[in-house]
Amino acid sequence: MTKKLAAKDLCKKVEKHRAETDQTIPGMLSKDETLGLVNVLKKMLKSSEDNK
């Protein structure tokens, strides 16, 4: 499998998992906890983009 196809496959898997998680997280966390998690994930994403 080429890297491009592997990356597309990974993106599809991540999107599927994200959609499932979008349904699960609100049931597990309070609104404040969910917002905190989103902020942490945004910081992690920004950090990984800055390190490229």
C-alpha positions as CSV (number, residue, x, y, z in Angstrom):
1,M,0.0,0.0,0.0
2,T,1.4,3.4,-0.9
3,K,1.8,6.1,1.7
4,K,-1.0,8.1,0.1
5,L,-3.5,5.3,0.3
6,A,-2.4,4.4,3.8
7,A,-2.9,8.1,4.9
8,K,-6.4,8.1,3.3
9,D,-7.3,4.9,5.1
10,L,-6.1,6.3,8.4
11,C,-8.1,9.5,7.8
12,K,-11.2,7.5,7.2
13,K,-10.6,5.5,10.4
14,V,-10.0,8.6,12.4
15,E,-13.1,10.3,11.1
16,K,-15.2,7.2,11.9
17,H,-13.8,7.1,15.4
18,R,-14.3,10.9,15.8
19,A,-18.0,10.5,14.9
20,E,-18.5,7.7,17.4
21,T,-16.6,9.7,20.0
22,D,-18.8,12.8,19.3
23,Q,-21.8,10.6,20.5
24,T,-20.0,9.1,23.5
25,I,-18.1,12.0,25.1
26,P,-21.2,14.2,26.0
27,G,-22.7,11.3,27.9
28,M,-19.5,10.7,29.9
29,L,-18.3,14.3,30.6
30,S,-19.9,17.4,31.8
31,K,-20.1,20.4,29.5
32,D,-17.2,22.1,31.3
33,E,-15.1,18.9,31.0
34,T,-15.9,18.5,27.3
35,L,-14.9,22.1,26.7
36,G,-11.7,21.5,28.6
37,L,-10.9,18.4,26.6
38,V,-11.6,20.3,23.3
39,N,-9.2,23.1,24.4
40,V,-6.4,20.5,25.3
41,L,-6.9,18.8,21.9
42,K,-6.7,22.1,20.1
43,K,-3.4,22.9,22.0
44,M,-2.0,19.5,21.0
45,L,-2.9,20.0,17.4
46,K,-1.4,23.5,17.3
47,S,1.8,22.2,18.9
48,S,2.1,19.4,16.4
49,E,1.6,21.8,13.5
50,D,4.1,24.3,14.9
51,N,6.7,21.5,15.1
52,K,6.5,20.6,11.4
